[in-house]
Amino acid sequence: MLKRLWHILGPVFCALLLVFGLIGFYPTTMNYSLPAEKEDAVALTKSNFKSKYKKTRALTDPNHRFVPFFGSSEWSRMDKMHPSVLAEAYKRPYIPYLLGQKGAASLTHFFGIQQLGKELDHKKAVYVISPQWFVAKGANAGAFQNYFSIGQLVDFLQTQTGSTYDRYAAKRFLKMYPDCALKSMVEKVARGEKLSSSDLKLLEWRDLIYQKEDAFFSHFSIANNFKNKVLSQVNDLPKPISYKKLGDIAIQDGKAATTNNDFGIENQFYNIRISHQLKRLKGSQKNFNYIKSPEYNDLQLVLNQFARSQTNVLFIIPPVNSKWAAFTGLDQDMYQKAVAKIKYQLQNQGFTNIADFSKDGKKSYFMQDTIHMGWNGWLALDKAVNPFLSKKKTLPNYTINDQFLTKAWAKYDGEPENFKMTK
């Protein structure tokens, strides 16, 4: 019987022993490699998005300047005017490190940003804020769980201070991920309690295991976006740079790619996502509202983290496709009220670097699909991003106001400047 069990379970046991042995003794030191880092920067895979090792390696490379570009699914729309293509083509003094996934919003980015810690200290970043994130229920729990890593939670628990922001983040986390690992510790943080010495010992062990696993598996990557989607388009751009010529290319490409519909939407996107349900989608967004949402509080978590690390951030506010908005009944006045509320929350606390494109959705070939920028949109974005990242910029004076972390602000739908700031 023992022999039979060994023949069945022995190979599995040996395989597990080998894997854990490799991981246990695997070094966590950074092995810098520009080709690998450039590939990671545009991979846009879930594993890259979650990996601390990959992000830290690029952001700490002493010879190359990678800048995090936070957002959701817009970064995957890679045409010739995409930030990564233009940066490579014109040898910009920065390389965009794209951090975005479909459904990712501020709560997801907060846990990723706090995990990076000192790697963002006194550096720059680009952060896309899509008003579409600000729905009544806030972040999607499924998407949040999909992009979350145990390493983020370990880092959060190890650095918690009992602050209002720590308690809020812990409560939001439990709502998004009620069956998470280390739940009892998160509950302590949510109550404002200190973690015990045994808790901290366990976290230290979990952190070590996570670092080794992350470093080990980070060397297995199948993405090839840099070659296929960045380098393949670089030679099609004019040298030296000419925004006039780039604009002509953007119009030409946009026109050629939007021939099968009247909305200015890219052909393939229209065929796959829209054409078969066009009648059902008519008027489908007439009741959408982005003014009341817990997303405003989640955004405050991000802003507080940026202020703590003294990160100089350029915030991008994208538009929606105006023709599509009219077809689906999306209220543009409501959209602009949401934009005004977002900008007030930013500017009131010193985050004054804002590129607001929210009124540009009617411009030709500005949008690639219903809500994502492309062609002329990317070109307009580059005119804001390149000077911000290429030139020396004074860090704004951040003055964090905890009122933006309250339910009163999340539910407020009046003029932003009339919001009563209570003590």
Secondary structure, DSSP 8 states (H G I E B T S, - for coil): -HHHHHHHHHHHHHHHHHHHHHHHH--------HHHHHHHHHH--HHHHH-HHHHHHHHT-TTS-EEEEEESSGGG---TTSHHHHHHHTT-S-EEEEEE-TT--HHHHHHHHHHHGGGGTT-EEEEE--GGG--TT-S-HHHHHHT--HHHHHHHHHH--S-HHHHHHHHHHHHH-TT-TTHHHHHHHHHT----HHHHHHHHHHHHHHHHHHHHHTT-----HIIIIIIHHHTTS-SS--HHHHHHHHHHHHHHH--S-SS---HHHIIIIIGGGHHHHTTTTTT---SS-THHHHHHHHHHHHHHHT-EEEEEE----HHHHHHHT--HHHHHHHHHHHHHHHHTTT---EEE-TT-TTSTT-BSSSS-B-THHHHHHHHHHHHHHHS----------GGGGSHHHHT--S-GGG-----
